């Protein structure tokens, strides 16, 4: 959008110069320039954001982070599009952003694959694309400018190492675990599932069931209800986000079982949204691995660097912690790096930004 404004301003300036050169008007150049559209005022940066949808509390926090960052007060015009968990809607939104000649496109992709064609269209239009949260798998990395998000496999590794250490500390001899996966093909699902599969193999755990809960509370509850009806001896449920955990907890309670350290089933989760971390303090979620949704400021840093003619890092991982109901496990170690485990207290909850 600003490209069109600049081109128009340049044409007007050239026309004015020709008139002065032919003796027309007699005004000096500075007077003519100040009367151009905009008068040299700084223009809003127009950002198009294609969001997956609103399937979880995490996603809502992520959207709010973007909206508060890319506000008119901060010098932006944000065009927000909710894709309702459909990739075809996101592809349509990106094409609309291109037609509107936005300055930047932000994409939180539904799945990793299927983006080459539309991202090539954005590249041909000279519009930088910044990927957030989930990654994209493309044939040419130059189709996007930068990515900001989480190391999802590391998140899963932290959770699995915590479970291993907790089981040892509590004398739990057998792990019969259910994996309620996220949306199949999403980066978070791929990384967290892969970490669990590796841990199951390495530790001799029994993976009872593995089924998608689509990152929603309703589907998480439905999946858990179905698995419980089969009567398997489950003692751990690994939910790939908080909303699935909320649904699984409801299903477990409805089946007459107890969750928590003194109950029948331990529920693990990811995200640490406020409700999720509150349930962690209460023990309904025994361990909750952080996935930070506040990407707005990080994306703005990239845009500011691009505006200044700089080159941002291709990938930027956000820092994230791991939280637990108890202090039975003080830290987990992944590839030689220690990660402190935080016991959730009311003070920890009060400090949460989301």
C-alpha positions in Angstrom: 0.0 0.0 0.0 2.8 2.4 0.8 4.5 1.4 -2.4 1.6 2.9 -4.4 1.6 6.0 -2.3 5.4 6.5 -2.9 5.0 6.0 -6.6 2.2 8.5 -6.7 4.2 11.0 -4.8 7.2 10.5 -7.1 5.0 11.1 -10.2 3.6 14.3 -8.7 7.1 15.6 -7.8 8.4 14.9 -11.4 5.4 16.8 -12.8 6.0 19.8 -10.6 9.6 19.8 -11.5 8.7 20.0 -15.2 6.3 22.9 -14.6 9.0 24.9 -12.8 11.5 24.2 -15.5 9.0 25.6 -18.1 8.4 28.8 -16.0 5.0 27.7 -14.7 3.9 28.9 -11.3 7.1 30.4 -9.9 6.9 28.4 -6.6 10.1 27.0 -5.1 10.6 23.2 -4.9 10.2 23.0 -1.1 6.8 24.6 -1.2 5.7 22.2 -3.9 6.9 19.1 -2.0 5.1 20.1 1.2 1.8 20.2 -0.7 2.2 16.6 -1.9 -0.3 14.0 -0.5 0.9 13.1 3.0 3.2 16.1 3.2 6.1 13.9 4.2 4.2 12.5 7.2 5.0 9.0 8.3 2.6 6.5 6.8 1.0 3.6 8.6 2.6 0.2 8.0 -0.1 -2.1 6.7 0.1 -5.7 8.1 -2.1 -8.6 7.0 -2.3 -11.4 9.6 -3.8 -14.8 8.7 -4.5 -16.6 12.0 -5.3 -20.3 12.2 -8.5 -19.6 14.2 -9.6 -19.5 17.8 -9.5 -23.1 18.7 -7.8 -22.6 22.1 -7.0 -20.2 24.9 -3.4 -20.1 23.6 -4.6 -19.0 20.2 -6.7 -16.2 21.6 -3.7 -14.9 23.6 -1.6 -15.1 20.4 -4.2 -13.0 18.5 -4.5 -10.4 21.2 -0.7 -10.1 21.3 -0.8 -9.3 17.5 -3.7 -6.9 17.8 -2.3 -4.9 20.6 1.1 -4.7 19.0 0.0 -3.8 15.4 -2.4 -1.0 16.5 -3.1 2.4 15.0 -1.6 3.9 18.1 1.7 2.1 17.3 1.6 3.2 13.7 0.1 0.2 12.0 -3.0 -0.8 10.1 -3.8 -4.5 10.9 -5.9 -6.6 8.6 -6.8 -9.6 10.7 -8.2 -12.8 9.1 -9.5 -15.8 11.1 -9.1 -18.9 8.9 -11.3 -21.1 11.1 -8.7 -23.9 11.0 -8.9 -24.2 7.2 -5.8 -23.9 5.0 -7.8 -22.9 2.0 -9.1 -19.9 3.9 -5.5 -18.9 4.7 -4.5 -19.2 1.1 -7.4 -17.0 0.1 -6.5 -14.4 2.8 -2.9 -14.2 1.6 -4.0 -13.6 -1.9 -6.4 -10.9 -0.7 -3.5 -9.3 1.2 -1.4 -9.3 -2.0 -4.2 -7.6 -3.9 -4.5 -5.0 -1.1 -0.8 -4.3 -1.4 -0.1 -4.7 2.3 3.5 -4.0 3.4 3.9 -7.3 5.4 2.1 -10.6 5.7 2.1 -12.6 8.9 1.1 -16.2 8.7 0.3 -18.6 11.5 -0.1 -21.7 9.3 -2.6 -24.5 9.9 -0.2 -27.2 8.8 3.4 -27.2 7.5 2.9 -28.2 3.9 1.1 -26.8 0.9 2.4 -23.2 0.9 4.8 -23.0 -2.0 2.5 -21.5 -4.6 0.9 -18.7 -2.6 4.1 -17.7 -0.9 5.7 -17.5 -4.3 2.9 -15.1 -5.2 3.8 -13.0 -2.2 7.5 -13.0 -3.0 6.8 -12.0 -6.6 4.7 -9.1 -5.2 7.8 -8.1 -3.1 5.8 -8.5 0.2 7.9 -10.0 3.1 6.1 -12.9 4.8 6.8 -13.6 8.5 5.8 -17.0 9.8 4.7 -17.4 13.4 4.1 -20.3 15.7 3.9 -23.3 13.4 6.6 -23.8 10.7 6.1 -24.2 7.0 7.8 -26.8 4.8 8.7 -25.2 1.5 11.0 -26.0 -1.4 12.7 -22.6 -1.2 13.3 -21.0 2.2 13.4 -17.6 0.5 9.6 -17.8 0.1 9.4 -16.4 3.7 11.5 -13.8 5.4 11.6 -15.1 9.0 10.0 -17.4 11.5 9.2 -16.8 15.2 8.0 -19.6 17.4 8.7 -22.4 19.8 10.9 -25.5 19.7 8.1 -28.0 19.9 10.2 -31.1 20.0 12.2 -29.6 22.9 8.9 -28.9 24.7 8.0 -32.5 24.3 11.5 -33.7 25.4 11.2 -31.5 28.6 7.8 -33.0 29.4 9.0 -36.6 28.8 12.2 -36.1 30.9 10.0 -34.7 33.7 7.7 -37.7 33.6 10.7 -40.1 33.6 12.2 -38.3 36.7 8.8 -38.1 38.4 8.1 -41.8 38.0 11.5 -42.6 39.4 10.9 -40.3 42.4 7.5 -41.7 43.1 8.3 -45.4 42.5 5.9 -45.7 39.5 7.1 -48.9 37.8 4.9 -48.9 34.7 3.8 -46.0 32.5 0.6 -46.7 30.4 0.2 -43.5 28.5 -2.3 -42.0 26.1 -1.3 -39.3 23.7 -4.1 -36.8 22.7 -2.4 -35.2 19.8 -2.9 -31.8 18.3 -4.0 -31.0 14.8 -2.2 -33.6 12.6 0.5 -32.0 10.5 0.8 -28.9 12.7 4.4 -28.2 13.9 3.4 -28.4 17.6 1.8 -31.8 17.0 4.7 -33.1 15.0 7.3 -32.0 17.6 5.5 -33.1 20.7 4.4 -36.4 19.2 7.9 -37.2 18.0 9.4 -36.4 21.5 6.9 -38.7 23.1 7.4 -41.5 20.6 11.1 -41.3 21.2 10.6 -41.4 25.0 8.2 -44.4 24.8 10.8 -46.3 22.9 13.8 -45.3 25.1 12.0 -45.9 28.4 9.9 -48.9 27.6 6.6 -47.1 28.3 3.3 -48.6 27.0 1.7 -46.2 24.5 -2.0 -47.3 24.9 -3.6 -44.9 22.3 -2.6 -42.0 20.1 -5.4 -39.9 18.6 -5.9 -36.3 17.6 -7.9 -33.9 19.8 -7.4 -31.1 17.3 -6.2 -28.8 20.0 -9.8 -28.2 21.2 -11.5 -29.0 24.6 -14.5 -30.6 23.0 -12.5 -33.0 20.9 -10.1 -33.7 23.7 -13.0 -34.8 25.9 -14.6 -36.9 23.1 -11.3 -38.7 22.5 -10.7 -39.3 26.2 -14.2 -40.6 26.7 -13.8 -43.1 23.8 -10.4 -44.4 25.2 -11.7 -44.8 28.7 -14.7 -46.9 27.5 -12.1 -49.5 26.2 -11.1 -50.1 29.8 -7.4 -49.9 29.3 -5.2 -49.5 32.5 -4.2 -45.9 31.8 -2.2 -43.9 34.4 -0.8 -41.0 32.3 -2.5 -38.8 29.6 -0.2 -36.6 27.5 -2.3 -33.8 26.1 -0.7 -31.7 23.4 -2.3 -28.5 24.6 -4.2 -27.1 27.6 -7.6 -27.1 26.1 -7.3 -30.8 25.3 -6.3 -31.4 28.9 -9.4 -29.5 30.1 -11.6 -31.9 28.0 -9.6 -35.0 29.1 -10.0 -34.0 32.8 -13.8 -33.6 32.4 -14.0 -37.1 30.7 -11.9 -38.7 33.4 -14.0 -37.3 36.2 -17.2 -38.2 34.4 -16.0 -41.8 34.3 -15.6 -41.8 38.0 -11.9 -41.6 38.1 -9.6 -39.1 39.9 -6.9 -37.0 38.4 -3.8 -35.8 40.2 -0.9 -37.2 42.2 -3.2 -39.0 44.6 -5.6 -40.1 41.9 -5.9 -42.7 39.1 -4.5 -40.7 36.2 -1.8 -38.1 35.8 -2.6 -35.4 33.1 0.2 -33.7 31.4 -0.2 -30.6 29.1 1.4 -27.9 27.1 0.8 -24.1 26.8 0.5 -22.8 30.4 -2.4 -20.5 29.7 -3.7 -19.0 33.0 -6.4 -21.7 33.4 -3.9 -24.4 32.6 -1.3 -23.2 35.0 -4.0 -22.8 37.7 -5.0 -26.4 37.2 -1.3 -27.3 37.5 -1.2 -25.6 41.0 -4.3 -27.6 41.9 -2.8 -30.8 40.7 -5.3 -31.6 38.0 -2.5 -31.1 35.5 0.6 -32.6 37.0 3.1 -31.0 34.6 2.6 -28.2 32.1 5.3 -27.2 29.6 5.2 -23.6 28.4 4.5 -22.5 24.9 4.7 -18.7 24.8 2.0 -17.1 22.6 3.1 -13.5 22.9 4.7 -13.2 19.5 3.6 -9.6 18.7 6.6 -7.8 20.0 9.0 -10.3 18.4 7.4 -9.9 15.0 7.5 -6.1 15.4 11.3 -6.3 16.0 11.6 -8.1 12.7 9.5 -5.5 10.8 11.5 -2.7 12.4 14.7 -4.3 11.3 13.4 -4.7 7.7 12.2 -1.1 7.7 15.7 0.0 8.7 17.2 -2.0 5.8 18.5 -4.8 8.0 18.3 -8.6 7.7 16.6 -10.4 10.6 17.5 -13.9 11.7 15.8 -16.5 9.7 14.5 -18.4 12.8 14.0 -17.1 16.3 13.0 -19.4 19.1 11.2 -18.0 22.1 12.4 -18.9 25.6 10.0 -21.1 27.6 9.9 -22.9 30.9 8.4 -26.0 32.5 5.9 -25.9 35.4 4.8 -28.7 37.8 2.4 -29.2 40.7 5.2 -30.3 43.0 8.9 -29.9 43.5 9.7 -33.6 43.2 11.7 -32.8 40.1 13.9 -29.7 40.3 15.3 -29.8 36.7 15.4 -31.7 33.5 18.4 -32.2 31.3 18.2 -32.3 27.5 21.3 -32.8 25.4 23.5 -31.5 28.3 21.4 -28.4 29.0 19.6 -28.1 32.3 16.0 -26.6 32.4 14.7 -25.6 35.8 11.2 -26.9 36.8 9.1 -24.3 38.5 6.6 -25.3 41.1 3.4 -23.4 40.5 2.2 -21.1 43.3 -0.3 -18.4 43.4 2.5 -15.9 43.0 3.6 -17.6 39.8 0.0 -17.4 38.5 -0.3 -13.7 39.4 2.7 -12.9 37.3 1.4 -14.6 34.2 1.0 -12.2 31.2 -1.5 -14.6 29.5 
